[in-house]
Amino acid sequence: MSQTTIPSVLLALREQLTAALPNTIVSLGPTLLNEPGTALYIGVVDMEAPGYTNAVTFAQSWPLATHSGPLSREEEFRVNCAVEAYDGEGDLDAALAAVGDVFEQVSAHVRESRNLGVQGVLWVNPSEDPGTLDFAQHQGGASALLLFALNIHARL
């Protein structure tokens, strides 16, 4: 058995959400959105940070450490995500609607799949921690950025 489910979860999220969001760019980590459209970045907490991004925070515990049988390990982690929408016509309403729609589709997908088909994952749900929504109108159009996280609980 693997020592962590994190890599498998990240890859499953990218694969499944790419299929579920055909009109959205889905990537691990940030990419450049130079043309109008919508992108979902998995493993991003700060779009402006150079170099490495704070993709995942995690903790593991062995709650049955005194148990005489095989030990199971609990793993809880948070995958940071960002949805960015850019409207070249300057339609801020459209950019806001686009990030909201992607967030709702991601939330629905993880609720329906429960464990993303990853062995050991018990559940996935949108974080209860506050997300953030930023938006701007600029010379090139309008953009919106929604930061949120997914909480994952696994047993190894």
C-alpha positions in Angstrom: 0.0 0.0 0.0 1.2 3.5 -0.8 2.5 5.8 2.0 0.1 8.6 0.7 -2.8 9.1 -1.6 -1.9 12.7 -2.5 -0.3 12.1 -5.9 -3.2 9.7 -6.9 -5.8 12.2 -5.8 -4.2 15.1 -7.7 -4.0 13.0 -10.9 -7.6 11.7 -10.5 -8.8 15.3 -10.0 -7.1 16.5 -13.2 -8.3 13.5 -15.3 -11.9 13.5 -14.0 -12.4 17.3 -14.0 -10.9 17.6 -17.5 -13.6 15.2 -18.7 -16.4 16.9 -16.6 -15.4 20.4 -17.7 -14.8 20.2 -21.5 -14.9 24.0 -22.0 -12.4 24.7 -19.2 -8.6 24.4 -19.1 -7.8 22.0 -16.2 -4.2 21.9 -15.0 -2.0 20.9 -12.1 -0.5 24.1 -11.0 -0.8 27.4 -12.7 -0.7 28.0 -16.4 -1.1 31.3 -18.4 -4.6 32.2 -19.5 -3.7 34.6 -22.3 -7.0 34.3 -24.2 -10.6 34.7 -23.1 -11.8 31.6 -21.4 -11.9 29.7 -18.1 -9.3 27.7 -16.3 -9.2 25.5 -13.2 -5.9 25.2 -11.5 -5.5 22.3 -9.1 -2.8 22.8 -6.5 -2.7 26.6 -6.5 -3.2 29.0 -3.6 -1.5 32.1 -4.9 -1.6 32.9 -8.6 1.2 35.5 -8.3 3.7 33.4 -6.4 6.9 32.7 -8.3 8.3 29.2 -8.2 6.7 26.5 -6.1 3.0 26.8 -5.2 1.4 25.7 -1.9 -0.5 22.9 -3.6 -1.4 20.7 -0.6 -1.3 20.8 3.1 -1.6 17.5 4.9 -1.3 15.5 8.2 -1.1 11.8 8.9 -1.9 10.0 12.2 -1.9 6.5 13.5 -4.9 6.5 15.8 -4.6 2.8 16.6 -0.9 2.8 17.5 -1.4 0.4 20.4 -3.6 -2.0 18.5 -2.0 -5.4 18.0 -3.1 -5.9 14.4 -2.0 -4.2 11.2 -1.8 -0.5 11.7 -3.9 1.8 9.6 -2.9 5.4 9.1 -5.3 8.3 8.7 -4.5 10.9 6.2 -6.2 14.3 5.9 -5.2 16.9 3.4 -6.4 20.0 1.6 -5.9 20.6 -2.1 -5.9 24.3 -2.9 -7.6 25.2 -6.2 -8.2 28.3 -8.2 -10.7 29.1 -11.0 -9.9 32.0 -13.3 -12.2 33.4 -16.0 -11.2 36.1 -18.5 -13.7 37.8 -20.7 -12.1 39.8 -23.5 -15.3 41.9 -24.0 -15.1 43.3 -20.5 -18.3 41.5 -19.3 -17.6 41.2 -15.6 -21.0 39.4 -15.1 -19.9 36.7 -17.5 -16.5 36.2 -15.8 -18.2 36.0 -12.4 -20.8 33.5 -13.7 -18.1 31.4 -15.3 -16.1 31.0 -12.0 -19.2 30.2 -10.1 -20.3 27.6 -12.6 -17.0 25.8 -12.5 -17.0 25.8 -8.7 -20.5 24.3 -8.7 -19.5 21.7 -11.2 -16.4 20.7 -9.2 -18.5 20.6 -6.0 -21.1 18.4 -7.7 -18.5 16.1 -9.1 -16.7 15.4 -5.8 -20.1 15.0 -4.0 -21.1 12.4 -6.6 -17.8 10.5 -6.8 -17.2 10.5 -3.0 -13.7 9.1 -3.3 -12.6 9.9 -6.9 -12.0 6.1 -7.4 -8.7 6.3 -5.5 -8.0 3.4 -3.2 -7.9 4.5 0.5 -9.8 7.7 0.0 -12.9 7.8 2.2 -14.3 11.1 1.1 -13.7 14.4 -0.7 -15.6 17.6 0.0 -15.3 21.3 -0.6 -13.6 22.9 2.3 -15.6 24.7 5.0 -12.8 27.3 5.2 -13.6 30.6 3.5 -12.6 30.9 -0.1 -11.9 34.2 -1.8 -13.3 35.8 -4.9 -11.4 38.6 -6.7 -12.4 40.4 -9.8 -11.3 43.3 -12.0 -12.1 45.2 -15.1 -9.1 46.3 -17.1 -8.2 47.5 -20.5 -8.1 44.0 -21.9 -11.5 43.0 -20.5 -12.8 41.6 -17.3 -11.5 38.8 -15.1 -12.6 36.9 -12.0 -10.5 34.6 -9.7 -12.1 32.2 -7.2 -9.8 30.4 -4.7 -11.2 27.4 -2.8 -10.0 24.1 -1.4 -11.0 20.5 -1.3 -10.7 18.4 1.9 -9.8 14.8 1.5 -9.8 12.1 4.2 -8.1 8.7 3.5 -7.1 5.6 5.4 -3.9 3.9 4.4 
